[in-house]
Amino acid sequence: MLVWLVNVGEDLADVNEYMIESGITLPVLSDPDGEFYNGYHREPAPGPFPVDVVVARDGTIAYLTNAYDATALRDVIDAELAE
């Protein structure tokens, strides 16, 4: 399983500074124009940030929400890993 953070629209230097200050060690990808984010956008728009997205092995969205729910997120990840 791979876990990436994707930052949309912010300067990568600012993001890196925040990551260091926060002690976050996950890899972060930069999406300055929102191209990646918009590729996974579906109606209704999930906004505001942050948004949790789990992409299944086949590239489809298995989970998308802006309402953090650790149990639901873990359940979706566990189900994807079991396949």
N, C-alpha and C positions, 0 to 999 in steps of 0.2 A: 504494500500500500504506500502511496506517495501522498504527502500532505504539503501543499504549497499555499502561501498567502499571496493574494494578488492585490496590488494597490492600484487604484484607478485615479488617474488625473493629478497626482501629486508629484513633486520633484523627488527623484530617487535619493538625492543627498539628504533631504529632509526625512524621508522614510527610513533610511539607514540610521540616521541619528536617533530617531524615535525607537527603532528596534534595539539599538545598543542601550539607550537609557532605560528601556522597559525590560531588558533582559530576555527578549524574545529571540529564540535561536532557530526558528523555522525559516526555511528559505522563502524569500519574498520576490515575486516577479512584478515588474513594472508594466502597467497598461496605461500609458499616458493619455491616449486618445479614447479609451474605453472600448476598443475594438473587441477584446476578449470578453469583457463583461457583457457588451451588447450582443455578442453571439449566443449568450446563454439567457438573455432577457426573454421573459414571456409575460403575457398579460395575466392578471394585473401586475404592474411593476412592483417588485419587492421593496424598493427603496425604503427608508434611507439606509445608508451604510451603517454597520457592516452587514454583509449578506453571507449566509452560510450556503455553500453549494457542494453537493456530492455528485460527482460525475461517475456514472457507471462505466464498466469496462468497455461497453459498446459505444461510449461517447454521449449517451443520453443523460438527461438530468434525472438523478434518482431522488434528489432532495433539494429544495430551494426555499429559504425563508430568511426574513430579517428579524424574526422573533426567536432569539436564542433559547433552545430547549435541549439541554445536555442529554436527556434520556432519549428523546426522539432522534437526535443526531447520532448517538451511539448505536441505537437500534438499526438505523439505516446503514451505517458503516458495517456493523456486524453482519447484516443480511447480505451486503455486497461482497464481503470477504468470504462468506459461506458458499457463494456461487462458484 
